[in-house]
Amino acid sequence: MLSTKQKLYYASCRFGTSILLNIVQVATIYIYNDHFNLDPFLNGVGNAAGKLTIAFSGFFFGWISDILPSNFRIGRRKIFMVLGAPLLAFSFIMLYIPHFFLSVSGGAIWSVFLWLLTWNSAFHFFYGFLLTPYQSWMPEITLETERMEVSGLQNTANLLAAAVGIGYSFLLAGIFEELGGLQGIGGLVLVGAAIFFAIIEIIGFIPTLLSIKERPANPPPRDILREFRVVLTNKNYVIWLIGQGIFSIGLIMVTSLALNFVKEVLGFTTVVKCLIFGALLFGTAMASFILWIKFAHLHGKRKALVVGLSWMVIVLPFTVVVGKLPLIPTDMQGYLFSIAIAIGLAAYYIFPYAIIADIADQDERVTNENRAGMYTGFNSIPLNIFQAISLGLSGLLLEFGKTGLMWLGPVAATFVLLSIPIINKGHFDPFMETTKTVTTQTS
């Protein structure tokens, strides 16, 4: 059981890493398309490669962190944090400074593509290296009665990070438009901010590494094929893998093309408008985040997630008409749309950590073998393959310019809709009755 301070330390690791991930997901396609002059299709391919990389990186290092002995000197989970935090930071910086090493004019398309391919893949490789062992630690250091609280704290850190990362990305878009792009203040901001956020990410892991000890655990056998069979015979886990992968196709398309949509469809090209859009997105997500937790405590994580996904199916198709509706001012339509989208995105972000941790914990209680790394890491394979498909589709939509961006919503909503009957078949609350009993007794 963790103290309140330890819960905060553990959850705060997500802040720096999520800032980096949000910037990569939201700003990379935009920057490489508009300012590094990369062909849209190659842009989509380069970004998709990162998702394929993290799929296998997360799985492999999750499994490795499982089978390392519990008496490993630094800690079988901690060693990946000690090494991974600075390596992730370095690859993030390199992703945004190709103009320091090569020409980014139209004639240098293949060198820019190779730079994106290399450093986007490196970033996602080290993200899996770092975050999978970190997240695999959760069921080992928390009780089921505190897991939603810890997940809530993690997602609070994620939402704060999203506010910073997405807000910075929108701000950067405005700065590029108003202050001269790469050759002006925009170029300085791009490099300086990359270094600043990289430092924040590294510092965020220090309190956790110093304050939380790893507990002894029974590692599973080192037979990786056996471990495959174990996790893939878990019905609820397989349902989660498929359902999460499908709805992620749609929702990653939304986040990766958000800047392009805001700029091209809504016409928000000033710093002020971009910041208002981002602030409304963040504020609504924070409020919705609290509501989704309460809903899940009462009705379960599965039902809450299904309701959140259903909301997204209703809201997303409005990308076709937002900004064109009569009576409502154009800017106001964009702001209202950001609020509506944020409600659903909050549900998308909040539940995965707790669902995987509960599945891994329940498995350990049955088998007396700790394979949280396998459950967390294997999840990254189908998830990131699906997300790679999503980024490839994002590149194709970008080829059609404003028209493609307007149809982003209906395309994304289709995948979200397909996932709902799958998610609805899963049982993702194995400790719900226990948690309710404990909560009632303590209150």
N, C-alpha and C positions, 0 to 999 in steps of 0.2 A: 504494500500500500504506500502511496506517495503522499508526502506533505503537500499543502497548498503551494508552497514555494517551488517544490520539485515539479509539480504539475505545470506550473507556469514556465519553468525553465525548459522542460521537455517540449511543451507546445510551442514555445518561442523559436525553436529551431526552424519551424516552418516559415517564419516571417521572411528571413533573408532568402531562403531557397525559393519561396513562392514569388517574391519580387522578381527574381531572375527569370523564373519560368513564365510568369505573366508577361514580362517584357518580350521574351522570346516568342511566345505564342501570339501576342497581339501586334508587336511592332516589326518583327523580322520580315514577313512578306511585304509589308508596306515599305520599309526602308530599302530592301533589295530591289523592289519593283520601281519605286519612284525616285530613288536617290543613288542607288548603285547600278541602275539601268540593266537589271537582269531580266531576261525573257520570262514572262509569266509562267509558262509551262515548266521551264527549268527551275524557277523559283519554287513552284509546288513540289517538284521532284526533290530538290535539295532539302526542303523542310520535311517532306515525308520520310526521307532517309533517316532523319534524327529519331523519328518515332519507331522505326524498325530497329535502330540501334539500342534504344532504351528498353525495348521489349526483351531482348536477349541479355542485355547487361543486368537489368533488374532481376530477371530470373536466375541467372548464373550466380550473381553475388549474394542473392538471398539464400540460395542453397548452400553456398560456401559458408556463409555466416551461421547457418544451422549446424553444419558438421564440424566446425572448429570446436575444440574442447572447451568446456566451461571454465577451466583454470587457465585459459590463454591469458598471458600476462597483462596486456592492455585491456582485453575484453573482446569477445568474439564479435560483438556488434560494434563496439566503440572504435576498433581499429579502422573500420571503413569510414567513420566520421572524421577521425584524425587525418587520414590521407585524402578523403574525398572532398572535404570542404574547400581547401585551397585549389585543388585541381579543377573543381567545378567553377570556381571564381575566375581562374586563369582562362579557361576555355570560353567563358562568357565575354570577357574583355576582347579576346581575339576575334570573336564573331562579328564585332561591330567596328573593327578598324582595318578593313581590307584596303581602304584608300591610303593607308600609311605604307603599304607594301606593293601595291600594284595599281594600275590604271583602272578606273571604274567607268570609263567612257563606253559607248555602245560597241566599239570594236573589240573590247576585251571580255566579251560575254563568257567565254569558256574559263578564263582564269577566275572571274568573279564566281561562276558556278562552282568551280572546284574549291574555292575558299569557303563558300557557304556549305558545300557538302562536307568538307573536312571539319570545320569548327562547329557546325550545327550538330554533326554526328558526335564529335568529342564532348560537347556540352551534354547531350542526352546520355552518352555512355557514362559520364561521371555522375550525372543525376541519378541514374539507376544504381551505380556503385555506392553512392552516399545514402540515398533516401530509402532504398529497400531494406537494408539492415536496420536503419533508424526506425522505420515504421514497423518492422518485424519485432522490435523491442517492446512495443505497446502491450500486447497480451501478456508479456512476461512481467512487466512492472506495474500493471494495473489490475484491479479487481473488476468483475463484470458490473458491479454497482457504481463504479466511478468512471467506467469507460466512455459513456456518453458525455460526461463532464469533460474528460480529457479531450475527446474528439471535438467537443464544442470549443474548448480553448484553442485547439489546433486550427479549427476553422475560423475562429476569431482572428488568429494570426494570419490565416490565409486571406481573409477578407480585408484586413488592414493592408496586407501585402498587395492584394489586388487593387486596392484604392491607390496605393503608391505606384505600383507597376503600370496599371492601366492609365491612371491619372498622368503619370510621366509620359506614357506613350502618346496620349491625346495632346498633352502639352507640347511634346516634341513635334508632333504633326503641325501644330500651330506655329511653333518657332521656325520650322523649316519653310513654311509658307510665307511668313512675314519677314524673316531675318536672314535670307540669303543662302539657305541650304547648307551643304557640306562646306562650302567655301566661306561661309560667314559664321555667325554665332552658333548656328545649329550644329556645325561640325565639332565645335569645342564642347558644347553641351553633351553631345553624343558620347564623346570619349571620356569626359570628366565624370559623367553620371555612371558610365559603365564601371569605372574604377571605384567610385563611391559605393555603388550597390554591391560590388564584389566584396569589398571590405566588410560591409554590414553582414553579408552572408557568413563569412568566416567567423566573425566575432559571436554570432548568434549561437554557435555550438559550444562555446567555452563553458558557460555555467552548467550546462547539462553534463558535459564530460567530467566536470569536477565534482558535481554534487550527487549524481545517481550511480549506484553500484549495480553491476550485473549480478543477478542471482544464479545459482547453479541450476542447470537444466539437463535433462536426459536428451542428448542429441539422437536423431534418427540414424539408422544404418547409412553407410555411404553409398549405397546402391541407388543411383539416381533413377534407374528405370522403375525400381520399386516405389520410389517417392512419387513418380509420375502416376503410377497406378493408384496409389493411395488418394492423392488429391482429386484425380479424375473420376473416382468412384463416389465422391461426395456430391450427391445430387444437387444440393442447394448451392454449392460452390460452382458447379458447372452452369446452373441457371444464371447465377450472378455473372460469370464470365461472358456468357453470350449476350445477356440483356444489357450489361454495362457497355460492352463493346459496340453494340448497335446504336444505343442512344448517344454514345460518345462521337460517332461519326457526325451526327447532326450538330451537336453542341460545340465540338471543336471547330467545325466550319464557322459557326457564329463568332467564336472568340478570335479566330485567326483572321477573319475578314472584317472585324468590327471597325477598325480604323478606316479601311477603304470605304466601308458602307457609310460611316459618319461623314466622311469627306465628300464622296461622290454622289450619294443619294440624298443625304440630309443637307448637304451644302455647308457643314460646319467646318470652316477653314480658319477661324480665328481662335486664339488662345482662350478667350473668355467662353465662347460657346462650347469648345471641347472640354473645358474644365467643368462647366455646368453639367454637361452630359455625364461626365465621369463621376461627379459628386452625387448626382441623383442615383446613378447606378450603384454606387457604394452605399449610400445611406439607406436605400431601399433594401439592398441585400442584407445589411446588418439587422434591420428590423425584421425582415423575413426569416433570417437565420434563427432568431429567438423563437419565432412562431413555429418554425418547422421542428425545432427541438421539443417544444411542448406538445405538438401534435404527435410526434413519434413516441413520446413517453406514454401518451394516452392510447394510441391506436397502433403503434408499431412502426418500424422503419420501412417495411415494405409498402404499407398503405400510404405513408407520407410521401415516399418516393413516387409512387404511381400517381398520386394527386399532383405533385410537382411537375412530373413529365406531361400529364394531361394538360396542365395549364400552358406549358410551352407549345404543345400542339395547337392550341387555340390562338396563342399570341404571335408565333413566328410568321405565319403567312401574311401578316400585316406589312411586311417589308415591301410588298408589291404596291401598297397604296399609301404608306406613311409619307407625309409631306404633300400629299395631293388631295386630302380630304377637305371638303368645304367647311366653312364657318370657323374652324379652329386654325389659328395662326400656324404657319409652317414650322417655325422653331418649336412652338409648344407641342406639336405633334411628335417631334423627335424626342423631346424631353419626357412626354408621357410614355412613349414607346420604351425608353430606357428604364423607366420605373416598372413597366409590365414585364420586361425581359428579366430584370433583376430578381423578381419574385421567384421565377422558375429556376434561374441559375443558382440561387441560394440552396435549393433542394438538391440540385445536381452536385454541389460541392460538399455538402455536409455529411452525407451518410457513408461513403465508401470506406473510410478508415474504421469506423465502428463495426461495419458489416464484416469486413475481412478479419478483424481482431476477434470478434465473437466466433466466427467459423473456426479459426485456428485454436482458440481456447477450448471450444467444445471438443475438437479433435484430440487435443492433448489430454483432456480428462478421460476420454475413452481409451486411447492407445498408450498413455503414459510416455509419449514421445513428443518432443517439441519440434515442430516443423513450421513455425510461424514464418520463417524466411521463405520456405517453399510456397506457402499459400500467398504471401505477399508478392514474391518475385514471379511466380508463374502467372499470376494475374496480369502482369505487365506484358506478357507475350500477346495474347489475343487483343488486349486493350490497345496496345500501341500499334499493332497491325491494323486494327480498325481505324485508329487515329491517323495512321499513314495514308490509308485510303481517303480519309477525310481531307487531309491536306492536299492530296493529289486532285481531288474534286474541287477544292478551293482554288487551285491554280487554273483549272479548266473554267470555272465560273469567272475568274478574273480576266480570262481571255476575251470574254464577251462584254467587258467594261461595265458601264452603269446598268445595262440590262441584266447581266449576270448577277450583279450584286442585288438588284431588286428581287430576283428569284431565289436568292439565298434562303429566305425564310421558308417558303413552301418545300424546297428540297430538304432542308434540315429537318423540318417538321415531319416529313415522311419517315425518316429513320427513327425519330423519337417515337412516333406512333407505332412502328413495327416492334419496338422494344417493350411496350407496355404489357401485352399479354404474356410475354416471357417473364418479365420481372414479377408479375402478379402470381406466377406459379411457385415462387420461391418462399422458403421459410427463413427469414433473416433475423428472427428475434428469439433465439434459443433460451435466453435467460430473462425474458420479459416478465414472467410471473415472479421469479426470484427478486428481480430488481424492484418490481412494484411492492412486494412484501416488505423488503428492506426499507424502501422509501417511506412506506406507511408507518413502519415501526419507529423510524428515526424522527418522523414528523409528529 
